[in-house]
Amino acid sequence: MKQVVIQKNDAGQRLSKFIEKSFPAIPASLMYKSIRTKNIKVNRKRCTPDQKLCEGDLVDIWLKDEFFVQPPHKYDFTQASDRIDVVYEDENVLIVNKPQGLIVHQDEQYESDTLIFRIQKYLYNKGEYNPDDEHSFAPALVNRIDRNTSGMVISAKNAAALRILNAKMKSREIHKKYLCIVCGRPNPPEATLEGYLEKNESQNRVYIETKRSATGKTIRTHYKVLDTVGQFSLVEVDLLTGRTHQIRAHMASIGHPLLGDGKYGTNKINRGSGYSKQVLCSYQLTFAFTTDAEELNYLSGKRFELEDIPFVKDFYAGKIQ
């Protein structure tokens, strides 16, 4: 028999989801049967799989001890680098500046050094996160950017913050702007591009179409040329929709690919410039809440902006030819 007291970070989720995360050795079929036969109860009362848990609830699970045996603890995040560039931090939120080349999550190659692992290790070392004290929560990312894109990424330190920020990101109450260097000078110097994006999974790339298809997704990208030096322009981009490779593919579709982009750009130009990866940075974040953000209302109106971006310095120093 196992009795669990629901902590703050476990609250708000369905009973079935909590059990799946906390006790992976319990088969789903057995879990649902145990709920029906009252071998799983909440606050010593009959419950349902979709019952929402509250902080302080008691979950009793009357099953054999073998289902509660946990494997020896070996936390993957301990293998990550200690290098982390904190832009902003409070008790709920951590914003970091991800360097180019660092993947945000593990992929099929199961890399041990990822952004989320660096964040979890950082909080673990500070004493703010201990997996042993959590049943089902771990600090998580709210937004993601490509491996070779640099810039700001938001992470949530607790379940309530993650729920709120995910909702705000979905409703586009968190605004992100990017800086990039493109080939040539877009004309007009400011415009909103519209189109339809088709994703090719096997090629890991996307294609921009002017006409809607059955699988095409609507995209809108606003750009503004900030300056031009030689054959390159520094451009600010506002993603009005957020799709895979949207900025890279959309700018390339109008004849102005990002410098260094080997997938959508021009290799001849890239080789001559010294940049082998896309020159793209998520440099500005604005919390523009239009609806209640509960305990995160204090973030509304806050804006964070990166300074000293290396490729911007190179651009104005005339190092990009």
Steps between C-alpha positions, in 0.01 A plus 500: 500500500622850421367832629602824332435856611447725198749785499462839335670394175277191472174692542274581207565183298280197445536206735583266210777732374649530849515122545649446153780748574563403861474121475591393147513132607122497540346392165226729373248215494572418865475865599156543344379170647627599845313829482180316405541244781590771755855373550600856415327773700534873548444625854376150583209540258410349166662691214514520120798502261432857389459637854711812546737480796537780754791585725473298820289219352581147618533237230486141628612223264432145618732300277799271551827664601665392177313774316662767718861393466697787354818441297826636645512876460723620220406844382590577140532871568807448718698429181417840349736797492489759778509782244178700509429863413215626720307798362231515771400287796242501777326234710283389205684574178850466358593662167832397349700593192558180303825493302508394137569128464327386821191283457206582729382141560646156442450363151534148360875517563431543875742784566581558866571873466174678420355834604233345723760280672720805562201679652405204719862459616522872577184488714610174663833653600318802642278272709183612319433168325538150639349213300474296820245749632286500187251237390431617146646848434833614362598854389400531136536729198214723389640583155760335278743613233711306252841363597681756285280794597617695803302708744249508781308196620248504787485220756257445786617404848166360619187340359277805546743725311532242222123474460453879489791572267404221260152652477641850446734376229213323325280811513794710375517717812877456503664682210834393353717695258807381315807657345659351191733590216365433152660508158417817308257772602130405510270737312284644642711549812204405722216262422282217624547181300218249468500148361450131569760270645539136398722281716698212354591272791736278304706800386465687830415817312199708405373658180311827463203513261281791395187285468337296774514122480337228709804478729642852477503714814443874490805711590550872551841658549565872556848629422671837526841588354704677767814564296692385194879462473634383166303201372338416837216646706427487871131416536258486793232233467171468687349152475125547466467122476748250636586216262802280443783690324252780423741794501769316305265367233282810468792740452660260253173482305524873419861470389669607825618189686670523837876520496659168596186295431612185319148364463318801353789730412785531249808292581728711280416813699512316832849362438635843420348657811644261755156412635396134466177514704199729472558844648183523706436604860184517711601829655183651651221366723195697613237375743188669365221338699149598398330251732554398861836332562422410861821491706703614198316828447809684626676407173251686283667784312854380567736495203840335476750570225842356429795728442850430370386250238823383326371501142359851542844620612660327202244659269574857610874434522503409133620145570226342287591525133 
